Amino acid sequence: MKDDRPSRVYDALFKPQSIVIIGGSESLSKPGGKVLANILDHDYSGTLWVVNPGGQVKDLPTFPSVPDLPDVPELGIIAIPAAFVAEALEGLGRRGTKAVVILSAGFGEKDEKGRREEGRLLAIADSFGMTIIGPNCSGFMTPQYSGKFAGIIPELKPRSIDFISGSGATVDLVMEQAVLRGLSFCNVVNVGNSIQIGVEDLIALYDENYGAEGSPILMLYLESLKKPGLLLKHARSLTKKGCAIVGIKSGVSVSGARAAASHTGAMATDDTAVQALFDKAGIIRVKSKMEMIDVACALLGTGGRLKGNRACVVTDAGGPGVMLTDELERQGLVLPVLGEKTRERLRGILPPESSVANPIDCLPSRTASQIREIFQVLGQEESGSIDVIAIQVGNPGMFPNRQIYHAVARAMKNCPIPVIPALSSVTTCTGPIGEFISDGHFYFPDEVNLGSALGKVLRRPAVFEASGELVNYDRAGIQSALKGQAGPLTAQAVTQVLKHAGFVFPPQAEALSLTEMKKTCKTMGYPLAMKVLGPLHKSDLGGVRLMIKDAGGAEAAWHDLMGIEGARGVLVQRMVEGTEVILGASRTDGLGHLVMFGLGGIYTEVLKDVSFCLAPVSSEESLLMVKAIRSYPILEGVRGQRGISTERVCEYVERLGRLVHDFPVIGEIDLNPLKGSGSELYVVDARIILHASPP
């Protein structure tokens, strides 16, 4: 039988047919009075009750206690002192209320006593199967009701922008600025102390009920990640459904780097894991409230994605036009020279002094008719060589800006190419800009921010699926090689695991005695490499000898290496020439494994030229990882040196992602280096550390 509880909870929170406000009053200085006024002022059409033992509130049905209510309220909003919340909550539970928003403060954010009281509230809610938002939250707003007591209450419009936040202040400050820019909101939620339902849980509920009428953009603000796996699952699902998600994760720093026994573990900071999570989920990550608003504007203007990276700039001022052009190119967009036919038509519109190549400088003397004609011409550009038009408009005072803005607004609506405006004169054109946004249009006040936001949209993470079966990937063989193992694996066990996973090693053999080493070297032939067996970080301890050319050098290397504490033998390996890269993975709490790729050898920690992705890694993601490192041109081959096959490297990245995803007992793994040229890429050194069980 299908569980319809999520849809019932969703309806109770987002579309309640009946609401009771416990603590509702006529005083606007109290949360209960303010939230009641906001609900009334914004035309709630359902049944509204008030619980207030002090008597009648306005002309609403008012009752002294919850048991006195004439029917079951679908949603309860509690705005009374903390000491009385538990009693009210239990009363709602006994009546059968599905969801409750607790505005009251004085709980876990205050002291230990408050945290204990939160535990009591949670127990009450769980016993009745109720869903709690809060406590200590500013409220819950949807187009059906404005259940928020503090801060800005904008007009709420279906299919605009939704916002789920762990901070009430952030909600208000973002909306304050966003409304000035012409953005509209639909569903806005602050989870407060989130004793039961956090941002991740709301995203799950949101996703499970997201349909054709869902908002195209979802903003997120997170201060904690208690359920990262839940966020990953449902953000990916929403992205696939066409919802563009832009988010901030605060409280992350490099000091969160974990002390681990591998290079990968040491470099996999909390911030790195958050970025990998956002990338995997398709979330555009931003760092500030203003950047969140900028990206939302760019998403609206482009329909969520850019078809390509070709931009055209239209400007009435040289300096701002140059800065916009510079930023677009920094962000990976290009400004192609317009076709000759297009340039000829533009010359017929603009004065001879104007530039029509791209950027198009229409000079301070521009008129509304010129702007309209420019957009008509660009919309018909031969070969369809433009993916977005960015227009920068100042206020030179030579033609009324109100008419210019009308021409821009018309182009935003009718031009077949997305049009994104920067209206820079926010002081001298306050009135005309106000009219512009009141007609349903948005704008950027700064052209460089416009360019940066378009770059974010251009690089918006896509959601990919892992490949099916991999050739030469022997799952049963890997399982057999890991059976009965624990902690750091021996070199022999590492080799077996990786060979079953499809990795290739150069000729190599373990030698546990001097006699065995001499025999191995003679059989294998020179030149050779020799590595100490036992210690984890061989290079740090001087446990590697390269380019051993003869028996005398081999014996000397043996004695040196066996003098290292913990040495139990050596690994003799045929020397491999070529470029070195590193490939590794470490397990992260709640997210599985973080796979790392970068330049290998001794430079890994020095240059930190690496990229990350959560496992499993698709073929598309592996290519993005490989091309993301700054030293990628080295892999392609420079100054006559032969490079490494990108296809081969990507295959190895995908294999490692599959290995750690299939076998979560692998805590940490390093292949450092992988070395070779062309399609011949060998595992020269590797280590695997097993954890007793997934965290």
Buried (B, 14 or more C-beta within 10 A) or exposed (E): EEEEEBEBBBBBBBBBEBBBBBBBBBEEEBBBBBBBBBBBEBEBEBBBBBBBEEEEBBEBEBBEEBEEBEEEBBBBBBBBEBEEBBBBBBBBBEBEBBBBBBBBBBBBEEEEEBBEBBEBBBEBBEEBEBBBBBBBBBBBBBBBBBBBBBBBBBEBEEBBBBBBBBBBEBBBBBBEBBBBBBBBBBBBBBBBBBBBBBBBBBBBBBBEBBEEEBBBBBBBBBBBBEBBBBBBBBBBBBBEEEBBBBBBBEEBEEEBBBEBBBBBBBBBBBBBBBBBBBBBBBBBBBEEBBBBBBBBBBBBBBEBEBEEBBBBBBBBBEEBBBBBBEBBBEBEBEBBEBEEEBBEBBEEBBEEEBBBEBBBBBBBBBBBEBBBBBBBBBBEBEEEBBBBBBBBBBBBEEBBBBBBBBBBBBBBEEBEBBBBBBBBBEEEBEEBBEBBBEEEBBBBBBBBBBBBBBBBBBBBBBBBEBBEEBEEBBBEBBEEBBEEBEEBBBBEBBBBBBBBBBBBBBBBBBBEEBEBBBBBBEEBEBEBBBBBBBBBEBEEBEBBBEEBEEEEBBBEBBEBBBEBEEBEBBBBBBBBEBBBBBBBBBBBEBBBBBBBBBBBBEBBEEEEBBBBBBBBBBBBBBBBBBEBBEBBEBBBBEEEEBBBBBEBBBBBBBBBBBBBBBBBBBBBBBBBBBBBBEEBBBBBBBBBBBBEEEE
